[in-house]
Amino acid sequence: RTHTHSLTQCPFAMRFGLRLWGSFASFREQLLPGPNARAADVEMTVSGESNDVAGRSSLVPKVNIVSARAQEFAASALILFALVVPTVVMAVVVIDEWITRPEQRGWLVLGFGFYIITALRSLWATLIRLCQRMLYIRVEVSRYVSTTLFEALTDFLAKEAEMQGLTCSWDQEALQEHDKLTGKIKVKLRFWSSRARSMWIRLRVPKVMHGANPELQDVHMEDMDLQVEFIPGDDIVCGRDSRVERREVLVLSVRSNPARALLDKEMLVRWMEYAHVHFMKPVQDVVNVYSLQESSSDWVPEWKFERVKPCKNASATGQGFYLERHALHKILADAKLWSQSALRVYMITGPPGVGKSEFTIWIAGQLGVPVYRLCLSSPRLTDDRLAQLFSQSAISFNSILVQVDEFQETLQRWLAGHDNRGPGVSAGGFCELLQGSTAMSQGVVILTGTSEIAADCVRKKLPAVFRRIHCTAELSWMNQSDIGQYFRQFLFGFMPYCSAEDWDSWQRAFLNVESWSGSRPVSIDMLQQYLMHQIRECSCLGYGRFITDDSKFTFRVNDEHVKEVISKMCDAQDAKIFLDGYAPVMAIQQETLLLEST
């Protein structure tokens, strides 16, 4: 009470000075975090682990971070003082001269106006930069440094802006790209164009809080006001193909203070990780196919997006129908169990046209991973380049499916003794990719080829390669059940109004034809080509009509011509003529040639 009474009796200047010093100390505490701050920076620590080693703290080097905020605060104070005092003095002098000496007004404007304004603008710009360094967290995302993250953030912001009705922007860029759902090339308006753009957004990022019970989690939302500045940069010409690219940069700025700077950076990281995961999430019912492309014969090939393949399924009709084979169920089960935690290698053999490549696209859709097509016999591909192409920096996805088609050609080259001196990847380099220090940590590798690649003589010659194959399957010719099921599902889309009893009778009639009754081997491609050929003939005979829907033609059989169409499908003479003209599959001769070369 005595201390309070003495303060009330002190002069006004002393009380004002104490309050000013208390405000300055509080502001300094906010600018400069104290020594008891325990927060860990998001880019310096992983999972909250410490750099100290238990029992050896005296032997571990320690680092004390020296903050430069005190110098920046002092520089800002000096610049502010240097701005305020001359500005006030100049304003008083100019106003006084302007009032007392009207005849000198023109000279004042001409003599001092330009220099005064230039100096003040320079000082104010310096002050603003210092304030931004002290009060704002600034994050740059460059398209050259991190292409995938840049595309993820810009795509996320563009979609959010479009959902809020900002698609009518007067500054957009038109381009053509493949639609992820249909695979067709469409014209789209890009939200980001060749001009700079700045926008404010409010982030709401969920944060999971763990309580005393680990099984109970509390999720709450955190808000953050963020300024997004898009800098398109200059157009530059890259590569020998003279492609034009733009040095685009995305700048994220958020106002913060030392008390919550680490929390703001952690929140930014969570949002960017969410945008990246959302951007890389595969689109349902389609599979993206990538292949090696080279812009010049002297350059290393790179993975480039090639096309979108629709996923087939057993409930679809027409071209979208997929015939599930019992021989491949083991591979599908193994891939679902282990491909997310380890690299799995499968080999599928069989004659041409039985559905090996089609199974690769189907299983990629089941696993939700993209397909990377690879040819090991390419003369541009070596062991070192193969390891480089499958490194973590070359692939943008956590898990992929690698398709090695026509594997028998690579085996023939290895067995012929051209492993080290011929073009393409050697057996040792391929084994190093499958199980070595540079092997992928997860994913699927599928080797497809004709039946001779699984011969015992080949396994004995290349034991290291076959030891790394985890599961094999052989696709043979279609049996009676497969032919009947494929016939029914493929044609159902052209006659969807027919009853199940009618389809059962038509299926039995089709299987009674000599060509489909098991007298000769039949592949999926044979049957599919025959059915497409007969549907085309029925269309030319006027047995149906075309329905146009969104520039897509759909054929429907007329009700009065259903019997004629079924009769055309079950025509034994047409089936015999077509199969006799189909390209023969000489699997036995291929196997003989391989054994002779061995």
N, C-alpha and C positions, 0 to 999 in steps of 0.2 A: 504494500500500500504506500509506503514511503517512497519507493522507487517510482511508482506511477505519479505520485504527487509532485516529485521533483521534475519529472518530464513535462508535466502540465505547466510548470512555472518557467521552463526554459524558453528562450526566444523562439520566434517563428522560424528563423533561418536554420536553427539547429534541428528542430523537428522535421523540417523539410529535407535537410541533408540526411538524416537518419532514414527517412522513408525512401529517399532516392537510392541510398546505398543498399537498403533491403531489396528494393525492386531490381537493382543491378545484380545483386547476388543470386536472386531467384532466376533471373534471365540467364545468368552465366551457368547456373546449375542445369538449366534446360539445354543450353548449347553444348556444354562439356559434361559428358556423363562421368559420374563419380567412380572411385576405385572399386566400389562394391558391386558394380554392374556385372551380372553373371550371364547375360544373354550371349548366345553363340551366333556368329554370322552364318548365313545360309551357304555362302560360297566358300567358307573357310573350314567348316566342320561337317562331318557326315555322321548322322544318327547320334549326335551329342557326345561323341567319343572324345576323350582328352588325349593330348600328345604326351602326357607324362607316363612313364613306365613305373609300375608298382615296385617300390623298394629301391629305385635308382633315380629319384627325383634330383639328387645333387649332381648326377652325371648328365642329365638331359639339358640341352641348351634351352634357355627361356628367352622369350621375345616380349618386349614391352612396346606397344604401339604408341607412338607419339602423335597426338592429335594436332592438326593444323588449324583447328577451328578458332583457337585464341588469336592466332595471327590474322586470320580472315576477319574476325570480329573487330580487331584493332584497326585493320586496314579499312574496313567499312566505316568505322566511326570517324577515322581521319578524313576519308573521302567525303563523308556526309558533312563534317565540319567545314571542309574546304569548299563544299558546294553551297552550304547554307549561308556562311558569312559573306563570301564574295557576291552571292546572288542578292542578299539583302542590301549590301553596301552599294552595289551597282544599281539596284532598283531605286534606292534613295537618291543617289547622285543623278541618275538619268531623269527621275521625276522632278527633282529640284531644278535641274537645268532646263527641263522642258517647261516648267512653270515660270521661272524667273527670266529666262532668256528665250523668248519665242523665236527670235530670228535665227537661233542656232539649232533649231530642231532638225532641219534637213542634214546638217553636217553631223549631228549626233547619229542619225540613222545610217548615213553613208560610212562614217568613220568607225563606229564601234559595233554596229548591229551584227554584221557577219561574223566577226571574230568572237564576240560574246556568245552568240548562239552556237557556233561551232565548238567552242570550249565547253559550254554547258552540256551540249549533246554528248560529247565524248565522256565527260565525267559521269553523266547520268547512265550511259551505257555500261561503263565500268562498274558502277554501283549495282546496276541490275544483274550483271553477271555474277558478282560476288554474292548477292542475295540469293540468286538461284542456286549457287553452289552450296550455300549454307542451309537453305530451306527446302530444296527439291532433290529428290532421287531421280536421276536420269539414266535410262536404260536404252541402249542402241541395239537394234536387231538388223544386221546387214544381210542382204540376200546372198552375197558372195560368201560370207563366212558361215552362215547357217541357213541354207536354202529351205530345208524342210520346216524349221521353226518359223521362218519368215512367211512362208506360204500358209502355214497353219494359223498364225495370228491374223494375217490379212484376210484369209478366208472366213475366219470366225467373225471379225468385225464387219465384213461386207454382208454376211448372212444376217447378222443382228440388225444392221441398218436397213436391209431389205424387208425384214419382218416388221419394222417400225414405220414402213412407208417412205423410206428415203431412196427408193429406186429411181425417182424422177430427178435425179441430180443432173445439173446442167454441165457437168464435167465428168464424162465417162469415156471409156475406151472400148471399142468393138473388137471382138476376136472370135476365132473359130476353134472349138475344142470338142473332144469326144465327151458325150454325155455318159456318166457313170452307170446309169440305169439301162439305157437302151443301146449304148455303144455306137450310136450314130453321131455324125459331125453336125453340130448345131452352132448357130451364131448367138453369142451372148455378149452382154454389156458388162464390162469389168468395172467394179466400183472404184478401183484405183486407176488413175490415168497418168498422163505425162506431166501433170501439174501438181504442185505441192498442195497438201490439204491438211487442215488441223481440225480436230474435233475433241469434244469432251465426252467422256463416258463415266458411268458409275458402275463399278464392279460390285458384285455380291458373290463372294466365294465361300463355300461351305467349309467349316472346320469341325473336325471330329474331336471331342473332348472325352478322355478316358477317366472314369471315376474310380472309386475304390474297388469296385467290382469290374474286372477286365471284360466280362461278358456284356456289361451295360455301357452303351456309348450314347453320348449326347451330342447332337449335331446342331450347330447354330451358324448363322450367316454373318459374315463380316463385310462391311461396306468400305469402299475406297473410291474417291474421285480421281480420275486419271485423265491426263491430257495426252492425246495421240497425235503425233505429227508425222505425216508421210512425206518423205523427201524423195522424189523420183530419181534425181541424179542425172548424169549425162548419158547419152547413147554412145556405146562403144562397139567396135567391130571385133569379134573374137573368132579365133580358129581360122583354118585355111578355107573353110566353107563360107567365111565372111558373114556369119550370123550376127545380127544386131541384138545386143542385150543392154539392159538398163541397170545402172548402179543404184538400186533402190535401197532406202534405209527407213526403218520404222523407229521413231523415237518415242519412248514412253516416259512421261514425267509425272511424278506424284509429290505433292507437298507433304513434308514429314518433319520430324524433329528427332534429336538423338534419343529421346525416351522411347520412341516407337519405330525408329528407322529399321531395326532388324526385323520387327514384325511386319512392316510394310514390304520389305524385300522378300520375306518368306511368303507373304500373300501373293506378290507378283509371280513368284516361282510356281506356286500352286495353280494360279490361273493359266500361266503359259504351259505347264504340263497338261492341264485339262484340255487346252486348245490343241496341243500336239496329239494327244490320244484320240480326241474326237476327229481330228483331220485324218489320222492314219487308220481309223476304224473302217474295215471293209464294208462295202455296200452289199446288202443282202441280194442273193440270187444272181450275182455276177462275179466273175473272176477276172482280175487284171493280169495280163500276160506281159512280161518283160523279156527283152532279148538284147544281145550284144550288138551295138552299132558303133561304127567308127567314122568320124568326120573326115579323116584323112588316112591314107595307107601307111603313113609314118607314125601315127599316133596310136596309143593304147585304146582298145575298144572300151566303151562304157555301157552300163545298163541303161536302157531307155524304154519308156513305155511303148508297147507295140499295139495292143488292141484290148478290147473288152469282150470276154466270152460269156454268154449266158449260161447259167447253171441248169442242167437238166435234172429231172426227177422222175420217179416211178409213177407218179399220179398224173403227169402231163400227157399230152397227145401230140401227134405229128412229130415235127423235128425236135420238140422239147422233151420227148419221152426218153428216159434212160432205163436200160435193161440191167437190173442189178443181178450180178452173177455170184453164185454161192462161193466160188473159188476165191473171191476177193474180200470176203467178210473178215478173214483173219487179219489182213493188212489194215483194213479200216479200224478194227478194234485196237490193234497195236498202235496205230497212229494217234488215236484219241487218248490212249493211256500214257504214252511216253514222249510224243513229239514236242510237247510244251516244256519238257525239262531235259531232253537229250536229242542228239541227232540220230535219226532212224533212216536206214537205207533198205530199200525194197527193190526186188527185181521181178518184172512181169514179162513172161514169155508167151509166145503164141504166133500163129501165122498172121499175115497181114489182113486187116479188116475186121478183126474180132473185137475191137474196142479197147485197145491198150491206151492210146492217147486220149480217148474219150473218158476213160476211168481217171486219168490224171487230172483233167479239168473237174470232174465230179468230186473227187476226194478233196481237191483244193477248196471247192465250195463248201464241203462239209466241215473242213477245218477252219475256214475263214482266213486263208492265207493266199498271197499272190503266187503266180507261177513264173519261175525264171527258166527260160529255155536255154540249153547249153549243148554245144556240139564239141566233143573232145577231139575230133579229127580236124578241126579248123587249123590251117597252117599259121594263122596269126596268133594262136593260143599256145603258150608255153607253161611250164610248171610254175615259174615265178609270177607270171601274169594271172594264172588261175588262182593262186593264193591271194594276190592283190585284189582280184575281182570279188572274192568272197570275204574280204575283211570287213570289220564293223564300219569302217568309214565309207565303204563302197555301197553298202546295202542300207536302205532307209527303214527297213522293217525288222522287228524283233524276231519274227519267225517267217520262213518262206518255204516253198516247195520247189526243188530243183528237178527239172525234167531233162533226162539224158536219153534222147530218142535215137533209134537205130544203133544201139550199143554193139551189135554184132560187127559193124564196120571197125569200131575201135578195137575190139578183141582180135579181129583178123590182123590188124596192123601190129598189135603187140605180139601175137603169136608168130608172125612172119619174121620177127627179129628186127623190126624198125622202131623199137621202143626208144632208143636214145638218139639215133641219127635222123629219124624221119620227122615230118611235121606233126604238130599236135602235142597233146599232153601225154606224158609217159605214165606207165603203170605205177611207178613209185610216187610221182607227183599227185596222181589221183588218190592213192592210198593215204598220202599225207593230208589231203583235203578231208577225207572221210574220218580219219582217226589219227590225229597228230596234234602238234602244238598249235597249228593254224586252223584246226577244224572248227566248224560252227558249233556253238554250244547247244542249239536246238534247231528243229526244223525237220524236213523230210527230203530225201533224195530218192527218186524213182528212176530205175534203169529199165528201159523197154527195148525189146528186140525179138527176133524170131527164136524158134525153139532150140536151135543149135547152140545158143550161148550157155545153156544149162547142161550141156553134155559133160560126162565124167572126164573126158580127155582135156577139156578146157579147164575144168576145176583143178586138175592135177598140174597143169602148166602155170596157172595163176592163182596159187592158194592164198596169197596176201589179199587179193581183190575180193575173193569170195568169202574170206573169213570176216570181212567187214559188212557183209550183207546180212541183215537181221531176219528177213522174211522173204520168201519167194512164192510166186503163184503162177500157174499156167492157165491161160485162157484157150480153150479149144473151140471147135465148131459148135454151132447152135444145135441143141436137141429139139425134140418135138414140142416140149413145153415152152421153150424160149421162142420158137418160131410162132406158135399160136398166140402167145402173149404179145409179142411185138406186132403181129398182124392186127390184133384187135386194138391196141392202144394207138398205133400209128394212124389207122383209118377212122378212129372214133371222132376226131375233130371235124372230119368232112361230112359225117352223118351222125350228129349228136342226138337226134330225135328217135333213133331206133331203139327197140327194147333189148333187154339182156337175153331173152330167149332167141331173138333173131341173131344176135352176135354169137351165141353159142353154136347155132346151126351153121353159120357162115364160117366160123373158125374150124369146125370139123370138116366142112367141105374143102376148105383151103388145105388142110393137112392131108387130105386124101389124094391130092395131086402128087403124081410120082416124083416130081422135082423137089418137093418139100417133105416127102415122107421118110427121108433118111437114106435115100439111094445114092446121094452125092453130098459132099461137105458143103455147108452153107455158113457164111459169115454174116455179121450184122450189116456190113457194107453191101454185100450182095442183095440181101433182102430189102434193105432200105432203097437201094437204087432201083430194084424191080418195082416196088410199090410206087415210087415217085414216077417211074416211066408209065405205069398203067394209069395213074391219076392224070397225067398229062394227056394220054390218049383219050380218056373219058372227057376231059375238058374240050378237046378238039372235036369230039363227036357231039357236043352240045348236051351232055348229061348233067350239067350243073351251071352255076352262075357265080360271078365274082362279087364280093361285097367289099367296098372300100371303106376303111376306117383309119383315119389319120395317116393317109398316104400309104396304107398297108393293104394289100389285096388278100382276101380270104376266100377260098373256094368252098362252095356248099353244093352237095349233090341234090338234085331235085327229087321230090317224093316219088314221082312217077318213074324215075330212072334208077331207083335203088337196085332192083333186080339185075338190070343190065350192067351196073357197075360191079356188083359182086360176081356176076358171071365173067366179066372181063378179068377180075382179079384171080379167079379160079381156073382160068383157061390154061390147060396143060401145054398146049402148043406154044402159046406166048411165053410161058415160063421156060420151056426147053430152049427156044430160040434165044431168049435173053441170056440165060446162063451159059449157053454155048459160046456166045459172043463176049462174055465177061472175061477180063484178063485173067489167065490161069495163074494159080499160086503154086510155084514149084518149091515147096519147102524141103522136100527130100533132096533135090539137086543142090540147094543152098547148103544143106548140112553136109553133103558129100564134098562139096568144094572146100568148106571150112576144114573138114578133117584132112583133106589132101594138103591144104596149105600148112596145117599143123605138123 
